[in-house]
Amino acid sequence: MNHLQNSSKTLPFKIFLVLIILLTVLLVPVSAQEGEQTVSFRTPGIELVFQPPLRSSINSANPANIEVPRLNLMVNLFENYLQYLNHLQKIATGTSLRLLYAPEQSIENWTDDAKFIRLREIGLNTFLSQVNQFLKERSGTDANYLLESADSLFTIPDQLLRQTSKVAMRTELINHSCFQKSLEPDTDFCVIDDHQVVTARPFRRSNRLFLMTDVNDVCKADLLLKQSNVWYADLAASGDGKYIAFTDGMKPMVMAITASEGQRLFSDDNLILLSMQWAPKKPLLTGMVLNNSNQERSFFLYDAAAGSMLDLGKEKLTEISNFLNPYTCWSPDSRRVMLTSARSVHLIDLEAGKVVTNIVRVPNEIGELIWSDDSNSFALVEVIGQARQRYIFDDLDYRKSVLHRYRIRPDFSVSEDHAQRVESRNTIKLVSFWTNDRVLYLEGRLISKKLNTPFWDLSSAFKANLTAGPATAAERDSSSVISSPSTLPMQYLYVFRNLDSKLKNIYDAGFNHSNNLFTDKFENIWFIGLRRPEEVSQQSNVYNHRAAPYPFPEHNVSVLSGIPTNKMALLLKFLEEYNLRLIRFNSKTSRMFLLANFSGPLNLWSGSLRKIVDGLGNGNN
């Protein structure tokens, strides 16, 4: 009773304390984005502080996707402008600009500071006007030489110091924009083949697409598409290299590499892209779009060669579209597509013109899905249980993971090969089919790191295994069937995550802090030290449907490599130390493409993977 009386006496004080805490929180300026309160751009003459705005809604584009590339361009242009005026001795020696761009901070909260220029917007003419006014107010400025139009900024000869970093020279990286006279940075790209890449570059109002070609060590760029209506993004090349898919203001588009304009896939402006994937060998594109007016989702299948939609299974898929996971899984021969909806697998067979919904249904969540090379079998991982914490992943929180392997019969019924079923208390990660009979997978103890770093060494925690031999197989006699999983001699398992989290999308681009890189899709690269048979692909991409706190969601690229452990570790440390977050490989994984500012503006670089790791071992970074 005394305890209750004492509690009632202290209750008003507790309420008062809570109110004080709430008032304190409300009076503190809200950060624009968790982990991205401020982003810095720095050159010899410019320091720009950017406070990213929040997205207006979950279905809207991240505003930083446009603003970060535009700020990269502005920093390059105005650093060049200062160098130009300084070279002509029309401004005082040592003149520099300190800028703040905080679009969500109200003007009323801004305290005038003569040392800072508060950017009202990122239009080039507005920016130029503010900079010129600042320069006019400084002694040593000859106002007659100040430019009046932002278009003139693009005509100034390149004044920037183009000193290439030593690590780029030692690893023999090629700058595909080294011939470029303008100061437009590359901000996104997709690889077409070993010698062709499409890049996006910000320009006066929005951005443009360029076709970069590297033949006989000669690089050139051809304008592929003029300025967009809004902003080009989500670049992806078809498997045959003849088409690219992209978005213009989140609206999906396709164009032939040889064409002069793109084609919108939908006339309805309410339809925005959720995801899209090209078939490996044919110009066929699948994807999901969202109707912003009613929040309905729909699946599409587009034939780029014919320039038309395929309505195969449209009626059946419409019924389940709102439950489908956005990412689809193409078979290696491009004749079949698998879709998942949490616990079910659905099949589209283009050759047979057939759609089978719920071809497989499991009791729990489907984490991953892969095809066999002959496109007649597939495997999936079922995850049983759920995370106990929102931010820390511990696979012991789950009951278990189960690997299932299925065969598709001629009548489109499915049979599970129970001999290859694997159950584990730890994490199971699919890599690929080792043969048409056996599945290569990783198994081990996975727990989130206390320190969130992009380079994860899982060598001691995981093993590379093959499932048991099948219960029935046309290619094997009964005496050769393997009755239990086999462990392969794996030298290392290194993982590089391009995103620290979904709430952190902006990164320094690798060298001198002059440009920043925006990326919002997880692409985790698994470097596996494993010798492989010739018929096994060196690279595979397995989409993981698991959400946070699982640390490796979305795209997971596995690279099977015989590169020695110490050299591969140097590569991962190089990627981590220089904060290189946008990385792609050619189909044979012999060449690596990346965006970095190793020589002034953010540019596309590439190099032989072997030469890169050899160069990293020949000196200090």
HUHU-V435848 format. One record per residue. N is the residue number from 1. RES is the residue in three letters. D_CENTER is the distance of its C-alpha to the mean C-alpha in whole Angstrom. Layout:
n res d_center
N RES D_CENTER
N RES D_CENTER
This chain:
n res d_center
1 MET 61
2 ASN 60
3 HIS 57
4 LEU 56
5 GLN 58
6 ASN 56
7 SER 53
8 SER 54
9 LYS 56
10 THR 52
11 LEU 50
12 PRO 51
13 PHE 50
14 LYS 46
15 ILE 46
16 PHE 46
17 LEU 44
18 VAL 41
19 LEU 42
20 ILE 42
21 ILE 38
22 LEU 37
23 LEU 39
24 THR 37
25 VAL 33
26 LEU 34
27 LEU 35
28 VAL 33
29 PRO 30
30 VAL 27
31 SER 24
32 ALA 21
33 GLN 18
34 GLU 19
35 GLY 18
36 GLU 17
37 GLN 21
38 THR 21
39 VAL 19
40 SER 21
41 PHE 22
42 ARG 24
43 THR 26
44 PRO 30
45 GLY 31
46 ILE 29
47 GLU 27
48 LEU 25
49 VAL 24
50 PHE 22
51 GLN 22
52 PRO 19
53 PRO 20
54 LEU 19
55 ARG 18
56 SER 21
57 SER 20
58 ILE 18
59 ASN 18
60 SER 17
61 ALA 15
62 ASN 14
63 PRO 16
64 ALA 14
65 ASN 12
66 ILE 15
67 GLU 17
68 VAL 15
69 PRO 15
70 ARG 19
71 LEU 20
72 ASN 19
73 LEU 21
74 MET 24
75 VAL 24
76 ASN 24
77 LEU 27
78 PHE 29
79 GLU 29
80 ASN 30
81 TYR 33
82 LEU 34
83 GLN 34
84 TYR 36
85 LEU 39
86 ASN 39
87 HIS 40
88 LEU 43
89 GLN 44
90 LYS 44
91 ILE 42
92 ALA 43
93 THR 42
94 GLY 39
95 THR 38
96 SER 34
97 LEU 32
98 ARG 31
99 LEU 29
100 LEU 28
101 TYR 25
102 ALA 25
103 PRO 25
104 GLU 26
105 GLN 29
106 SER 32
107 ILE 34
108 GLU 37
109 ASN 35
110 TRP 35
111 THR 38
112 ASP 39
113 ASP 38
114 ALA 39
115 LYS 37
116 PHE 34
117 ILE 33
118 ARG 31
119 LEU 29
120 ARG 30
121 GLU 27
122 ILE 25
123 GLY 27
124 LEU 28
125 ASN 32
126 THR 32
127 PHE 30
128 LEU 33
129 SER 36
130 GLN 35
131 VAL 34
132 ASN 38
133 GLN 40
134 PHE 38
135 LEU 40
136 LYS 43
137 GLU 44
138 ARG 44
139 SER 47
140 GLY 46
141 THR 44
142 ASP 46
143 ALA 45
144 ASN 46
145 TYR 43
146 LEU 40
147 LEU 38
148 GLU 39
149 SER 36
150 ALA 32
151 ASP 32
152 SER 34
153 LEU 31
154 PHE 30
155 THR 33
156 ILE 34
157 PRO 34
158 ASP 31
159 GLN 32
160 LEU 30
161 LEU 30
162 ARG 28
163 GLN 28
164 THR 26
165 SER 25
166 LYS 27
167 VAL 24
168 ALA 23
169 MET 26
170 ARG 27
171 THR 24
172 GLU 25
173 LEU 22
174 ILE 22
175 ASN 21
176 HIS 21
177 SER 22
178 CYS 25
179 PHE 27
180 GLN 26
181 LYS 28
182 SER 26
183 LEU 24
184 GLU 21
185 PRO 18
186 ASP 15
187 THR 12
188 ASP 10
189 PHE 11
190 CYS 11
191 VAL 14
192 ILE 17
193 ASP 19
194 ASP 20
195 HIS 22
196 GLN 20
197 VAL 16
198 VAL 16
199 THR 15
200 ALA 15
201 ARG 17
202 PRO 18
203 PHE 22
204 ARG 25
205 ARG 24
206 SER 21
207 ASN 19
208 ARG 20
209 LEU 18
210 PHE 20
211 LEU 20
212 MET 20
213 THR 23
214 ASP 24
215 VAL 27
216 ASN 30
217 ASP 28
218 VAL 28
219 CYS 25
220 LYS 26
221 ALA 24
222 ASP 25
223 LEU 24
224 LEU 22
225 LEU 22
226 LYS 24
227 GLN 23
228 SER 21
229 ASN 23
230 VAL 20
231 TRP 17
232 TYR 15
233 ALA 11
234 ASP 9
235 LEU 11
236 ALA 12
237 ALA 15
238 SER 17
239 GLY 19
240 ASP 22
241 GLY 20
242 LYS 22
243 TYR 20
244 ILE 17
245 ALA 15
246 PHE 14
247 THR 15
248 ASP 17
249 GLY 17
250 MET 16
251 LYS 18
252 PRO 17
253 MET 19
254 VAL 20
255 MET 22
256 ALA 23
257 ILE 23
258 THR 26
259 ALA 26
260 SER 27
261 GLU 25
262 GLY 23
263 GLN 24
264 ARG 23
265 LEU 23
266 PHE 25
267 SER 27
268 ASP 27
269 ASP 25
270 ASN 24
271 LEU 22
272 ILE 18
273 LEU 15
274 LEU 14
275 SER 12
276 MET 13
277 GLN 14
278 TRP 16
279 ALA 19
280 PRO 19
281 LYS 23
282 LYS 23
283 PRO 22
284 LEU 22
285 LEU 19
286 THR 19
287 GLY 17
288 MET 18
289 VAL 19
290 LEU 20
291 ASN 24
292 ASN 23
293 SER 27
294 ASN 28
295 GLN 25
296 GLU 25
297 ARG 22
298 SER 23
299 PHE 22
300 PHE 22
301 LEU 23
302 TYR 23
303 ASP 25
304 ALA 24
305 ALA 27
306 ALA 29
307 GLY 27
308 SER 28
309 MET 27
310 LEU 28
311 ASP 30
312 LEU 30
313 GLY 30
314 LYS 30
315 GLU 32
316 LYS 32
317 LEU 28
318 THR 29
319 GLU 30
320 ILE 27
321 SER 24
322 ASN 24
323 PHE 24
324 LEU 21
325 ASN 18
326 PRO 15
327 TYR 14
328 THR 17
329 CYS 18
330 TRP 20
331 SER 22
332 PRO 23
333 ASP 25
334 SER 24
335 ARG 27
336 ARG 25
337 VAL 23
338 MET 22
339 LEU 21
340 THR 21
341 SER 23
342 ALA 23
343 ARG 26
344 SER 26
345 VAL 25
346 HIS 26
347 LEU 27
348 ILE 27
349 ASP 29
350 LEU 29
351 GLU 32
352 ALA 34
353 GLY 33
354 LYS 33
355 VAL 31
356 VAL 31
357 THR 30
358 ASN 30
359 ILE 31
360 VAL 30
361 ARG 30
362 VAL 30
363 PRO 31
364 ASN 28
365 GLU 24
366 ILE 22
367 GLY 19
368 GLU 18
369 LEU 20
370 ILE 20
371 TRP 23
372 SER 26
373 ASP 26
374 ASP 29
375 SER 27
376 ASN 30
377 SER 29
378 PHE 26
379 ALA 25
380 LEU 24
381 VAL 23
382 GLU 25
383 VAL 25
384 ILE 28
385 GLY 28
386 GLN 26
387 ALA 25
388 ARG 28
389 GLN 25
390 ARG 23
391 TYR 21
392 ILE 22
393 PHE 21
394 ASP 24
395 ASP 25
396 LEU 29
397 ASP 28
398 TYR 28
399 ARG 31
400 LYS 29
401 SER 27
402 VAL 28
403 LEU 27
404 HIS 29
405 ARG 29
406 TYR 31
407 ARG 32
408 ILE 33
409 ARG 36
410 PRO 38
411 ASP 39
412 PHE 35
413 SER 36
414 VAL 34
415 SER 36
416 GLU 34
417 ASP 35
418 HIS 36
419 ALA 37
420 GLN 33
421 ARG 32
422 VAL 31
423 GLU 31
424 SER 30
425 ARG 30
426 ASN 27
427 THR 23
428 ILE 23
429 LYS 20
430 LEU 20
431 VAL 19
432 SER 21
433 PHE 25
434 TRP 27
435 THR 30
436 ASN 30
437 ASP 32
438 ARG 30
439 VAL 27
440 LEU 25
441 TYR 24
442 LEU 23
443 GLU 25
444 GLY 26
445 ARG 26
446 LEU 23
447 ILE 23
448 SER 20
449 LYS 21
450 LYS 23
451 LEU 21
452 ASN 17
453 THR 16
454 PRO 13
455 PHE 16
456 TRP 18
457 ASP 21
458 LEU 22
459 SER 24
460 SER 27
461 ALA 26
462 PHE 25
463 LYS 27
464 ALA 26
465 ASN 28
466 LEU 29
467 THR 31
468 ALA 35
469 GLY 36
470 PRO 36
471 ALA 40
472 THR 40
473 ALA 39
474 ALA 40
475 GLU 39
476 ARG 41
477 ASP 45
478 SER 45
479 SER 46
480 SER 43
481 VAL 41
482 ILE 39
483 SER 40
484 SER 37
485 PRO 34
486 SER 34
487 THR 32
488 LEU 30
489 PRO 31
490 MET 27
491 GLN 27
492 TYR 24
493 LEU 21
494 TYR 18
495 VAL 15
496 PHE 12
497 ARG 10
498 ASN 7
499 LEU 8
500 ASP 11
501 SER 11
502 LYS 10
503 LEU 13
504 LYS 12
505 ASN 9
506 ILE 11
507 TYR 12
508 ASP 15
509 ALA 14
510 GLY 16
511 PHE 20
512 ASN 22
513 HIS 20
514 SER 21
515 ASN 18
516 ASN 15
517 LEU 11
518 PHE 9
519 THR 5
520 ASP 6
521 LYS 3
522 PHE 5
523 GLU 5
524 ASN 9
525 ILE 11
526 TRP 15
527 PHE 17
528 ILE 20
529 GLY 24
530 LEU 25
531 ARG 28
532 ARG 27
533 PRO 30
534 GLU 29
535 GLU 29
536 VAL 26
537 SER 22
538 GLN 21
539 GLN 17
540 SER 16
541 ASN 13
542 VAL 14
543 TYR 12
544 ASN 14
545 HIS 15
546 ARG 16
547 ALA 16
548 ALA 16
549 PRO 18
550 TYR 17
551 PRO 14
552 PHE 12
553 PRO 11
554 GLU 9
555 HIS 8
556 ASN 11
557 VAL 12
558 SER 15
559 VAL 17
560 LEU 21
561 SER 22
562 GLY 26
563 ILE 25
564 PRO 27
565 THR 26
566 ASN 27
567 LYS 25
568 MET 22
569 ALA 22
570 LEU 22
571 LEU 19
572 LEU 17
573 LYS 19
574 PHE 19
575 LEU 15
576 GLU 16
577 GLU 19
578 TYR 17
579 ASN 14
580 LEU 12
581 ARG 8
582 LEU 7
583 ILE 9
584 ARG 10
585 PHE 13
586 ASN 16
587 SER 18
588 LYS 20
589 THR 18
590 SER 20
591 ARG 18
592 MET 15
593 PHE 14
594 LEU 12
595 LEU 12
596 ALA 15
597 ASN 18
598 PHE 20
599 SER 23
600 GLY 23
601 PRO 20
602 LEU 17
603 ASN 17
604 LEU 15
605 TRP 17
606 SER 18
607 GLY 20
608 SER 22
609 LEU 20
610 ARG 24
611 LYS 25
612 ILE 22
613 VAL 23
614 ASP 27
615 GLY 26
616 LEU 25
617 GLY 28
618 ASN 30
619 GLY 30
620 ASN 29
621 ASN 26
